[in-house]
Amino acid sequence: MGKPFKIIKEKNIFSHLRARRSWVQAFATLFTNIHLPNFMSGKIYTGSGKKMCVPGLNCYSCPGATGSCPIGSFQAVVGSSKFNFAYYITGILILFGVLVGRLICGFFCPFGWFQDLLYKIPTKKFSTKKLKVLRYLKYVILIVVVWFMGVFLIDKSGIAPPYFCKYICPQGILEGGIPLALANPTIRNTLGKLFTWKSFILISISGLSIIFYRPFCKWICPLGAFYSLFNKISFYKYHVDKDICISCGKCSRVCKMDVDITKCQDSLECIRCGECIKSCPTGAIFTSLSHGDKFKTKQKEQA
């Protein structure tokens, strides 16, 4: 038998991000909602920054929003009277996806962080492993609600409303509807059934997020559905060194997204949070921006 490998902890920019994930999430939320005085005035920032898309789910109508939500922007384009393919928006989304896949969901999405905070509330937690079939719903929403309805369900003027943002997305009411209503009496006096409906969705998702880990991300979010398609081809990848993996199952047990990283390193559900890496007793799980075998070879040293 050969000598055992010396375990070397992964040290790169991503390992530092993982060690401070909550802080990264908080900073990303602040950075994408930097216009804080607008929360007091009840006004929406409309400067040049709104022409750019932020990577995560962040409502355009949020008073502090720095840029546009990619899902909202995509719907605005496909639902316009002069429909043109959303090359810029789609290109930005593809760029983020090709670079890091669903790491965006794990680190840079404000609504993902919101759900993480709710899950920290001390109460009994429930697994979603038996509810895996619901994860396909987000792909239906992406194709049907975000794209199909925006293209084909149009009014007489040839315009379609942003169906997902208007009728489903809880981030819109959390970041936009509630803050604007609190600060602006005019808006507050015009609230109706739609506000009540969206508030019901937000309350429901919030309640589920306390007992289930990220139900919106797992079952509903079309942005997460889009990014997930790039997990298999993104530059940033997870790897498992089978030579030192002892099949203890710890990584699978700690994964709140119901992923067994030892069986599938590019699962569509993996948000690259890094909890599996922290739990691994041998350091068998690692990440890279290059081919895994070459990267790991450089880390192995004979004891």
C-alpha positions, 0 to 999 in steps of 0.5 A, spaced: 500 500 500 502 506 498 503 512 503 497 516 505 495 523 502 496 529 506 490 533 507 491 540 504 485 545 505 483 548 499 485 555 499 483 560 494 478 566 493 472 561 493 474 558 500 475 565 503 468 567 500 465 560 503 468 562 510 464 568 510 458 567 506 453 570 511 457 577 510 458 576 503 450 575 502 449 581 506 454 585 502 451 583 496 444 585 498 446 592 500 450 593 494 444 592 490 440 596 494 445 602 496 440 608 495 438 607 502 435 614 503 429 612 498 426 608 503 425 614 507 422 618 501 418 613 498 421 614 491 425 609 486 432 610 483 431 611 476 438 613 474 443 610 469 445 604 474 438 601 472 440 600 465 444 594 468 442 587 471 444 585 478 445 577 478 440 576 483 433 576 484 432 584 486 426 588 485 426 594 480 421 597 484 425 597 491 426 604 493 434 602 494 435 598 488 441 599 484 440 595 478 434 591 474 432 584 476 434 580 470 427 576 470 423 583 470 428 586 465 427 579 461 419 580 461 419 587 460 423 586 453 419 580 451 412 583 453 414 589 449 410 591 443 416 591 439 419 584 441 426 583 440 430 577 443 433 580 449 440 579 447 443 583 453 439 581 458 440 573 456 447 575 455 448 577 462 445 571 465 449 566 460 455 570 463 454 569 470 451 562 469 457 560 465 462 563 470 459 560 476 453 557 475 448 557 481 453 560 486 449 566 485 443 563 488 448 561 494 452 568 495 449 573 491 441 573 491 438 578 496 432 573 497 436 567 498 439 571 504 432 572 506 430 565 506 437 563 510 435 568 515 428 565 516 431 558 517 435 560 522 429 562 527 429 556 532 424 551 531 423 544 528 426 543 521 423 538 516 426 535 510 424 536 503 427 530 500 420 527 499 418 533 495 423 533 490 418 533 485 416 540 486 423 542 484 421 541 477 415 547 478 421 552 477 422 550 470 415 550 468 415 557 471 421 559 467 418 557 460 411 558 461 410 564 465 416 568 464 417 566 457 411 563 453 406 568 457 410 574 455 410 572 448 403 570 447 399 573 452 399 580 450 393 585 450 390 589 444 396 594 444 401 588 443 404 589 450 404 583 456 405 585 463 411 582 467 406 576 469 411 573 474 413 579 477 406 582 478 403 575 480 408 571 483 414 574 485 414 575 493 421 579 492 417 585 489 412 586 495 418 585 500 422 590 497 418 594 493 410 594 495 411 594 502 417 599 503 413 604 498 406 603 501 409 605 508 413 611 505 408 614 500 401 615 502 399 616 495 401 609 494 398 606 500 391 609 498 391 605 492 393 598 495 388 593 492 387 586 491 393 585 488 397 587 494 393 583 498 395 577 494 402 578 493 402 579 501 399 572 502 404 569 497 410 573 501 407 570 508 406 563 505 413 563 503 416 566 509 413 561 513 415 555 509 422 558 509 422 557 517 421 550 517 424 548 510 430 550 507 429 555 501 423 553 498 422 559 493 429 557 491 428 549 490 421 550 487 419 556 484 424 561 482 425 562 475 432 565 476 435 559 479 432 555 474 436 558 469 442 558 473 442 551 474 442 549 467 449 551 467 452 547 473 454 542 468 458 547 464 460 552 468 468 554 469 467 554 477 466 546 479 465 542 485 469 535 485 470 529 489 477 525 490 475 518 490 481 516 493 480 519 499 473 519 500 471 515 505 463 514 504 461 517 511 455 520 508 456 527 512 456 531 506 449 528 504 447 529 511 449 536 511 446 539 504 440 542 505 439 542 498 438 535 498 444 533 494 449 528 494 455 531 492 459 524 491 454 522 486 453 528 482 458 534 483 454 538 478 447 537 480 442 542 478 440 543 485 447 545 488 447 552 490 455 552 491 454 554 499 460 549 501 457 546 507 459 539 504 466 542 504 466 544 511 463 537 513 468 533 509 473 529 514 478 528 509 478 534 505 475 530 499 471 535 496 474 541 493 472 546 488 476 549 482 476 553 476 480 548 472 479 541 470 479 537 477 484 532 476 489 537 474 488 541 480 487 536 485 494 533 483 497 539 485 495 539 492 497 531 493 503 530 497 506 524 500 506 524 507 
